[in-house]
Amino acid sequence: MRVILGVGLLAAALLVGGCKPSAPESAAPPASAANAASAAPAAAGGAQPRIALVMKSLANDFFSNMAKGAQAHQAAHTGQYELAVFGIKNETDLSEQVNLVEQAVSQGAAAIVIAPADSKALVPALRRAQQQGIVIINIDNRLDADAANQAGLHAAFVGPDNRDAARRVGQALAARLKPADEAAIIEGATSAFNSQQRRAGFEDAMQAAGMKVVAIQSGDWEMEKANTVAANLLSAHPRLRAILCGNDNMAIGAAAAVAAAGRTGQVLIAGFDDIAAIKPLLADGRVVATADQHGDQLAVFGIEAALASLKSTAAVADRATAVDIVTATPAGGPQPRP
Ligand code: ALL
């Protein structure tokens, strides 16, 4: 059985502030225009600064939550700023995210708060925006330091220590395994720094616990791709005991592959994000650990950094954000091997 993908393709760009806030779904344009920005004009007379939140795939619950956090914050601060929310359709649609940055600029954004889909590819567009006087705040996935330095881009980073968080997820999983057990890692997009950091954190935890990492492959953050990767890993490694996934969507894809192979309970899975769709899998033990990186707060902290930067010429400092590890002990689910 292949995984059934329940992910709707919705990507939206909407403006709130002068108008009533609404969820991204309600403003989702037709698929053909999925990534087009709202045509709403900039505030006349520049009454309030406009902040553009540029995210990755709004089909990923992690980012739709992030959008909701930002919208709630704006609704509580209507006198301070306007908010424009942008998201891409596919996780790896880098050129579309570059277009969104350009749209934010042309719509008069005073600041761009961005979760870059790629740590290098977004740098030139962000540098161009900064040269026009637009404040850039980097959230979630850190831009490549060398690429940013070379381009002369200065952007504070607001986000978690992904390596440490992934290490802690890996430790929670390792507590259910025995030394020398075989584990595999399905990482996110390989060009994203946070994906690299999560892979490294998973490796740290597996090494510390004496597990054998037999394969590392990318699922590009996507459920369907991770499902295919996991199915192949399961047939190539009959003794596999664990799959560590760089996000929950991939963990859901991997769990479906484990079920299809009839190995539920024998192959434990870990994810990252703590999205709503992972809860039933945590509850019945198909997934043993994930990480809540509080995406709604990430957006708010990014917006606060942007507002601070708009008010002052002083450089805004980086801000480390918290990650909580989420585990569930299933009532009748998989238990550690005797
Ligand atoms: C990362 C986010 C989330 C998300 C993933 C895929 O940057 O932190 O883990 O699931 O991108 O978009």
Residues whose N, C-alpha, C, O or C-beta is under 5 A from the ligand:
A	BS01	ALL	K56 N60 F62 E91 D140 N141 W221 G246 N247 F272 D273
